[in-house]
Amino acid sequence: MSDSQSAADAPSLTLQVDDSVAVITLDRPSSFNAIDLGMAQALRAAVLAVANDTTVRAVLLQGTGRSFCVGGDVKAMHAHARKLPAFIEQVISPFHDAVLALARLPVPVLAAVQGAAAGGGFSLAMAADLVLAARSARFVVAYPQLGTSTDGGLSWQLQRRLGASRALALLTLQGPMTAQAALDLQLVHAVVDDGLLQSEARQLAHAWARLAPQALRELKGLVRAPDVDSLARQLALEKAAFLRCAATTDFAARVAAFAARGKTN
């Protein structure tokens, strides 16, 4: 990047294919991989590129730095305070496209999570077929504290895995969950030491890639196919609910308060 370019011009996400494994890396470490418009669009483009690459047999989704992803970029929201619902819709649309495209991939997806997976980051981790968590991982709902409901399919994922009652309790009453707590709820596949996360994640992804490709695709399809249509419907419901929340004065006030705290830290 030249001196005349700003940090905003830097790619927020990278896609590499390594021996039939597509590695999608969220790459805004200074923002803890917060999802802004550019990242949402880049994520959608990356997943669609993987869908069109017949050489890919597995996907590894990861984030650089101390956290996997802290969810929506609240500072960007505050910067668009005068047109907040419209800006939110701009970001949610490609983000939801990416989540649905992940579910529709014919190959399995593994998320490797370290540090915070909060809000939309929690949703994104749950969008994977398996989650490998570092011991530092913390899964945080975050939405109620910001005055809004879920996006990225989190309500669908938790209801499907935990049932309606436990999902509602987790969404409204649960504080940050440790990696072990998420494992106990069977939200993650395994927990490993932080220093082993990348190597263990790559081993799992490459184990998938070594399987017979047609059998792997058929198995992924059989497991996931019945759910894709219901996920699409829930994503539409989540988007509408989130935008109703985004239109409230309570949401705008909470976004402003969060942004103010960030300036003083």
BELJO-V417787 format. One record per pair of residues at least 6 apart in sequence whose ideal C-beta (glycine too) atoms are under 7 Angstrom apart, sorted by the first residue. I is the first residue (numbers start at 1). GAP is how many residues later the second one is. Records with the same first field share a line. If there is no record, write none. Layout:
I=GAP / GAP
This chain:
1=8 / 9
11=16
12=15 / 16 / 26 / 27 / 30
13=11 / 12 / 13 / 14 / 26 / 29 / 30 / 33
14=11 / 13
15=7 / 9 / 31 / 34
16=7
17=36 / 38 / 39
19=187 / 190
20=35 / 36 / 37 / 38 / 189
21=37 / 39 / 184 / 185 / 188
22=28 / 31 / 34 / 37
23=37 / 39
24=22 / 35 / 37
25=37 / 38 / 39
26=7 / 13 / 37 / 38 / 43
27=37
28=6 / 11
29=35 / 36
31=42
32=33 / 34 / 35 / 38 / 84
33=30 / 32 / 34 / 35 / 36 / 37
34=36 / 37 / 38 / 39
35=34 / 36 / 37 / 38 / 56 / 60 / 85
36=37 / 40 / 55
37=53 / 54
40=51 / 54 / 55 / 58
41=53
43=52 / 55
44=50 / 53 / 54 / 57
47=51 / 54 / 55
48=53
50=6 / 9 / 55
51=50 / 54
56=51
57=50 / 151 / 152 / 156 / 159
58=49 / 50 / 52 / 147 / 150 / 151
59=46 / 48 / 50 / 51
60=50 / 52 / 141 / 142 / 145
61=48 / 49 / 50 / 67
62=50 / 139
63=6
66=49
67=47 / 48 / 49
68=45 / 46 / 47 / 48 / 49 / 53 / 57
69=48 / 51 / 52 / 55
70=46 / 48 / 49 / 51
71=47 / 48 / 49 / 50 / 71
72=19 / 47 / 48
74=181 / 184 / 185
75=184 / 187
77=7 / 10 / 11 / 178
78=177 / 178 / 181
80=7
81=171 / 175
84=162 / 168
85=158 / 161 / 162
88=154 / 155 / 158
89=154
92=59 / 147 / 150
95=25 / 56 / 57
96=56 / 139 / 143
99=24 / 28 / 53 / 54 / 136
100=131 / 132 / 135
102=7 / 25
103=24 / 121 / 125 / 128
104=124
106=111 / 114 / 115
107=109 / 110 / 113
108=21 / 100 / 112
109=19 / 20
110=18 / 19 / 20 / 22 / 91 / 94 / 95
111=14 / 17 / 20
112=20 / 85 / 86 / 89
113=12 / 18 / 20 / 21 / 24
114=20 / 22 / 23 / 80 / 83
115=21 / 22 / 23
116=22 / 24
117=8 / 20 / 22
118=22 / 24
119=23 / 24
120=31 / 32
122=17 / 18 / 19 / 32
123=27 / 28 / 29 / 30 / 31
124=28
125=6
126=28 / 31 / 61
127=25 / 26
130=59
131=56 / 57 / 58
132=57 / 58 / 60 / 65 / 68 / 69 / 72
133=46 / 49 / 55 / 58
134=45 / 58 / 60 / 63
135=44 / 56 / 58 / 59
136=58
137=42
138=38 / 39 / 40
139=38 / 43
140=36
141=29 / 30 / 33
143=6 / 7
144=28
146=108 / 109 / 112
147=98 / 101 / 103 / 104 / 107
148=94 / 97 / 98 / 103
149=89 / 92 / 93 / 96
150=21 / 88
151=87 / 88 / 91
153=78 / 81 / 82 / 85
155=16 / 79 / 83
156=75 / 78
158=9 / 12 / 13
159=8
161=25 / 26
162=8 / 23
179=9 / 12
180=11
182=6
183=8
192=8
208=8
245=6
